[in-house]
Amino acid sequence: MTAEETADRTREVVLVTGASSGIGRASAVQFAERGAALVLVARSRESLEQAAAECRAAGAREVQVCPADVLDGAAVQAAVDRAVTSHGRLDVVVHSATVMAYGSIEDLQPEVFERVVDTAIKGTFHVFRAVLPQFRAQQRGSLVVVSSLLASVTTPTMGAYNTGKWGQLGLIRTVQQELRDLPDVHVSAVAPGGTSTPIYRQAATVLGNTGHPPPPVYTPERVARAVVARVADPRRLKQSGFANPLIIAGFRLLPPVYDALVGPLLKVFGYARDSVPPTTGNVFAPVPEKEATRGPFVGI
């Protein structure tokens, strides 16, 4: 790496949504290791302060916390404005905020379904609306959205999350087309498979148990490396998981086989062996005590 490239990294101004937990938190730490100035966004101030401490210890030049829900467009705009006011520009945005729910379409509460879908689609819309005018004014910038394998396939009992992620990817692809006149403004999507984050234990569920990332399970740090890499190497959609292309091929090319197998396999590999009453999890409010970079699952 040249001295100029090193200097560019240490001057990076990076905003991360969903920075209190999982892939967002892991991504923030990896940008901190590059010496970036960070603005961390999530709903829980308590968890954000913990993430900020990790980022400072990792080498961040500066860290600010902005508690906000991505469903609040004004709050998202305020976080972007704070980054620009503090540093004069915004170089990178990582949008990782998401919530999840388990339950059939017939059993899931309508308000839970709507909130999961809205967080994925409206939340991403609010991020785009706040960030893209700044990038357009700068004529440069990188925005990386953490998508999912479930933006390309579906699974039973995850209809809310499937719907949200499919809609989010449609929004991403539309924006990528609309930005073709700005060659130095990039919007990328990274789609991980099962990842060892706390989201499975934080999800809403009416199944009587919590979720489990299906194998192969990846660490959030591994996915975060794919997120950070998109700054230098933008992609329309980068699958982060060696099994993802095979699963997508089965879904598209052999739908009867896929449909016959996905339910039984999910019951064996996608649900935890626990027992919990119906819960809305963190869908409507954060659960700080369950937020961390990693969940209790072994990842590679």
C-alpha positions in Angstrom: 0.0 0.0 0.0 1.3 3.4 -0.9 1.7 6.3 1.6 -1.0 8.1 -0.3 -3.4 5.2 0.1 -2.6 4.9 3.8 -3.3 8.6 4.3 -6.6 8.3 2.4 -7.7 5.5 4.8 -6.8 7.4 7.9 -8.8 10.4 6.7 -12.0 8.3 6.0 -15.2 9.5 7.5 -17.5 6.5 7.9 -21.1 6.3 9.1 -22.4 2.9 10.2 -26.1 2.1 10.9 -26.8 -1.0 13.0 -23.5 -0.3 14.6 -24.5 -1.6 18.0 -24.4 -5.3 17.1 -23.4 -8.0 14.7 -22.1 -7.2 11.2 -22.5 -3.5 11.7 -20.4 -3.5 14.8 -17.8 -5.7 13.3 -17.6 -3.4 10.3 -17.2 -0.3 12.5 -14.3 -1.9 14.3 -12.6 -2.8 11.0 -12.9 0.7 9.7 -11.5 1.9 13.1 -8.5 -0.3 12.5 -7.9 1.8 9.4 -7.9 4.9 11.5 -11.2 6.2 10.2 -13.4 8.8 11.9 -16.7 7.1 12.8 -20.3 8.1 13.3 -22.2 5.1 14.9 -26.0 4.9 14.5 -28.4 2.4 16.2 -31.3 2.6 18.6 -29.5 1.9 21.9 -27.2 4.5 23.2 -25.9 2.0 25.8 -24.8 -0.5 23.2 -23.5 2.2 20.9 -21.2 3.5 23.7 -19.8 0.0 24.1 -19.2 -0.3 20.4 -17.6 3.2 20.4 -15.2 2.1 23.1 -14.2 -0.9 21.0 -13.6 1.3 18.0 -11.5 3.8 19.9 -9.4 0.9 21.3 -9.0 -0.4 17.7 -7.5 2.9 16.5 -10.4 5.1 15.3 -9.4 8.7 14.8 -12.7 9.9 16.3 -16.0 8.3 17.3 -19.4 9.9 17.7 -22.6 8.1 18.7 -26.0 9.0 17.3 -28.8 7.0 18.7 -31.5 6.8 16.0 -34.0 4.4 14.4 -33.6 4.2 10.6 -37.4 4.4 10.5 -37.1 8.0 11.6 -36.0 9.8 8.5 -35.3 13.0 10.3 -33.0 11.2 12.8 -31.1 9.6 10.0 -30.7 13.0 8.3 -29.5 14.5 11.5 -26.8 11.7 11.8 -25.6 12.4 8.3 -25.6 16.2 8.9 -23.6 15.6 12.1 -20.9 13.7 10.2 -20.7 16.3 7.5 -20.7 19.2 10.0 -18.0 17.6 12.1 -15.7 16.5 9.3 -16.7 18.5 6.2 -17.6 15.4 4.2 -18.8 11.8 4.3 -16.8 9.1 2.5 -18.4 5.8 3.4 -21.8 4.7 4.7 -22.5 1.1 5.9 -26.2 0.4 6.3 -26.6 -2.7 8.5 -29.7 -2.0 10.6 -32.2 -4.8 10.4 -34.7 -6.8 12.5 -36.1 -10.3 12.0 -39.1 -12.4 12.9 -40.0 -16.1 12.8 -43.5 -17.3 12.1 -45.8 -18.3 9.3 -47.7 -15.6 7.4 -50.9 -16.9 9.0 -49.5 -16.7 12.6 -47.2 -13.7 12.6 -48.8 -10.5 14.1 -49.4 -8.0 11.3 -47.7 -5.2 13.2 -44.5 -7.4 13.5 -44.6 -8.3 9.8 -45.0 -4.6 8.9 -42.2 -3.5 11.2 -39.7 -6.0 9.9 -40.5 -5.1 6.3 -40.5 -1.4 7.0 -37.1 -1.5 8.7 -35.6 -3.2 5.6 -37.3 -1.1 2.9 -38.3 2.2 4.5 -35.1 2.3 6.6 -33.0 1.8 3.5 -35.0 4.5 1.7 -34.3 7.0 4.6 -30.6 6.2 4.4 -30.5 6.7 0.7 -32.5 10.0 1.0 -30.1 11.4 3.6 -26.8 10.1 2.1 -27.1 10.3 -1.7 -27.6 14.1 -1.9 -24.3 14.5 0.0 -22.5 12.1 -2.2 -23.9 13.9 -5.3 -22.7 17.2 -4.0 -19.2 15.7 -3.3 -19.3 13.7 -6.6 -17.9 10.8 -4.7 -18.7 8.3 -1.9 -19.3 4.6 -1.1 -22.5 3.2 0.4 -22.5 -0.5 1.3 -25.8 -2.2 2.3 -25.7 -5.4 4.2 -28.3 -7.5 2.3 -28.8 -11.3 2.8 -28.9 -14.6 1.0 -32.6 -14.3 1.8 -32.8 -11.5 -0.7 -32.3 -14.1 -3.4 -34.1 -17.2 -2.0 -37.0 -17.7 0.4 -37.6 -20.0 3.4 -40.8 -20.8 5.3 -41.5 -19.1 8.6 -39.3 -16.1 7.6 -41.8 -14.4 5.3 -41.4 -11.0 6.9 -37.6 -11.0 6.6 -37.7 -12.5 3.1 -40.1 -9.8 1.9 -38.1 -7.0 3.5 -34.8 -8.2 2.0 -36.2 -8.8 -1.5 -37.7 -5.3 -1.4 -34.5 -3.8 -0.1 -32.5 -5.4 -3.0 -35.0 -4.0 -5.5 -34.5 -0.6 -4.0 -30.7 -1.0 -4.1 -30.7 -2.1 -7.8 -32.9 0.9 -8.7 -30.5 3.4 -7.0 -27.5 1.8 -8.7 -29.2 2.5 -12.0 -30.1 6.0 -11.1 -26.5 6.8 -10.1 -24.9 5.9 -13.4 -24.2 9.5 -14.1 -21.9 9.6 -11.0 -18.9 7.3 -11.7 -17.3 7.9 -8.3 -20.4 7.3 -6.3 -20.9 3.6 -5.6 -23.7 1.6 -4.0 -22.9 -2.0 -3.2 -24.7 -4.8 -1.5 -23.1 -7.6 0.5 -25.3 -10.7 1.0 -24.1 -13.0 3.8 -25.4 -16.5 4.5 -25.8 -17.7 8.1 -23.7 -15.5 10.4 -22.9 -15.9 14.1 -24.6 -12.7 15.3 -27.1 -12.0 18.1 -30.0 -11.4 15.6 -31.3 -14.9 15.9 -31.8 -14.6 19.7 -33.2 -11.1 19.3 -35.8 -11.9 16.6 -39.5 -12.0 17.2 -40.9 -15.5 17.2 -44.2 -17.3 17.5 -42.6 -20.8 16.9 -41.9 -21.6 20.5 -38.1 -21.4 19.9 -35.5 -19.0 18.7 -33.5 -19.2 15.5 -30.1 -20.5 14.6 -27.9 -19.5 11.7 -28.0 -22.4 9.1 -24.7 -23.9 8.1 -22.2 -23.0 6.9 -22.0 -20.3 9.6 -19.7 -17.4 9.2 -18.2 -15.0 11.7 -19.4 -11.4 11.6 -15.8 -10.3 11.2 -15.5 -12.4 8.0 -18.6 -10.7 6.5 -17.3 -7.3 7.7 -14.2 -7.8 5.6 -16.4 -8.2 2.6 -18.2 -5.0 3.5 -15.0 -3.0 4.0 -13.6 -4.4 0.7 -16.5 -2.9 -1.2 -15.0 0.6 -0.8 -12.1 -0.3 -3.0 -13.9 -2.9 -5.1 -17.6 -1.9 -5.5 -20.1 -4.6 -6.6 -23.8 -4.6 -7.4 -24.3 -7.6 -5.2 -21.5 -9.6 -3.5 -22.5 -13.0 -2.1 -20.6 -13.5 1.2 -20.7 -17.2 1.7 -19.3 -20.0 -0.5 -22.6 -22.0 -0.3 -24.7 -19.0 -1.4 -24.4 -19.6 -5.2 -25.3 -23.3 -4.8 -28.4 -22.5 -2.8 -29.5 -19.8 -5.2 -29.0 -22.1 -8.1 -31.2 -24.7 -6.5 -33.9 -22.2 -5.8 -33.9 -20.9 -9.3 -33.3 -24.1 -11.4 -34.9 -26.8 -9.3 -37.7 -25.1 -7.4 -39.7 -28.4 -6.7 -36.6 -30.0 -5.1 -35.7 -26.8 -3.2 -39.3 -26.4 -1.9 -39.4 -30.0 -0.7 -36.1 -29.7 1.1 -36.0 -26.2 2.6 -38.7 -26.7 5.3 -37.3 -29.9 6.8 -33.7 -28.6 6.6 -34.7 -25.4 8.3 -36.3 -27.3 11.2 -33.1 -29.3 11.7 -30.5 -26.6 11.1 -32.3 -23.2 11.4 -34.0 -23.4 14.8 -32.4 -23.4 18.2 -33.2 -26.3 20.6 -34.7 -24.0 23.2 -38.2 -23.1 24.4 -39.5 -19.5 24.5 -42.9 -17.9 24.7 -44.1 -15.8 21.8 -42.1 -12.6 21.8 -41.6 -9.5 19.7 -37.9 -9.6 20.4 -36.1 -6.4 19.4 -38.5 -5.6 16.5 -40.0 -2.5 18.3 -37.3 -1.6 20.7 -33.7 -2.5 21.3 -32.6 -5.2 23.8 -29.2 -3.9 24.8 -28.3 -6.8 27.0 -28.5 -9.1 23.9 -26.4 -6.9 21.7 -22.8 -7.8 20.8 -20.6 -8.4 17.8 -21.0 -12.2 18.0 -23.8 -14.5 18.9 -23.4 -17.9 20.7 -22.7 -19.8 17.5 -19.5 -21.2 16.1 -18.5 -19.5 12.9 -15.8 -19.9 10.4 
